[in-house]
Amino acid sequence: MSHDNAPLTPQGRLRLIGRIQNGRPLAHVAAEAGVSRACLSKWHQRYQHQGEDGLHDRSSRPQASPDTTPDWVVELIETWRREHKWAASRIAVELEHEHGFGIHPRTVGRWFKHLGINKRRHLDPGGESNRQPGTITATAPGAMVHLDVKKAGRIPEGGGWFAHGRDSEAARAASRSKSAAKKQGHKIGGYTYLYSAVDGYTRLAYTEVMQDEKAATAVEFLNKARAFFAAEGITRLGRVVTDNGVNFAAGDFTQAVNNLGGIHQRIRPYTPRHNGKVERYQRILAEECLYARTYDSESARGEAMKVWVQHYNHHRPHSAADGQAPASLVPGRVTNVLPSYI
């Protein structure tokens, strides 16, 4: 089968050969067909030796491959994979130790894919994975604190398009104010950054509005969160779990965690479920507070968020606390706080 960019198919090549046999110069026929003289000469010679079969495309596979994995090695790879469910690195080690055959684990992995056994579910009769998903569980208050940042659009004074509609006069006025302020060097509009910290054991949460996603800002929030948890009775700081954002990946942030007696742990890249407690909290925050009502200014939403966080910690039932508020899991703390702040 010819590739997608082939100028001629085998039938087209045969027609060109016919023109050459009729006495046309080979170079002229090649120019008319838009192929090189050498290419048409190759087809002509193949036709002379093999007939029409020589005009078909040939395989690009080399005639000899000295580095090809031997068949007995492939059989061992498949046998050990199916019987023992070994990983590629383990099979590479066993081949080296037992048979003296060196092979790279990536080569073994490619054979896994070629044989259709690269996934664990491919090895079970029912096609199911025999691995049980693990859970990330904190053993005590403060043993694991999850941090993350959520960006939310900043609300202009008087409300933006969400309050008045995209084509409303108020929304256009807010847009003009943003443009004028930007020309004067003022930062109006854009995003506000909501830093959140959630204790993995009690689910007690703390959220603060910050100005950016820099390392210094993350360190400032960490200190505020540490003071908040200490006031709530959580004085121990174990692991601080974050994603791989530039503000958390900075050395200054890790050093700040170490100075507080904790250990900084970054989750696997592109795996937000490893920081799922704070991710779920931010979703609840957005659904029940940030976008639950219409606000006419950023300060109004900030005040409402403070009230909601107090409600979340002391009054909102949580499944992890057996239907009680997260504050009920803090040992030695008063949990019957009256909702007088509402």
Helices and strands as residue ranges (DSSP letters): H 10-21, H 26-33, H 37-50, G 51-55, H 71-84, H 88-99, H 105-115, G 120-123, E 144-153, H 161-164, H 169-183, E 191-199, E 205-210, H 215-231, E 239-242, H 246-249, H 251-259, E 263-266, G 272-275, H 276-285, I 286-290, H 298-314, G 319-321, G 326-329
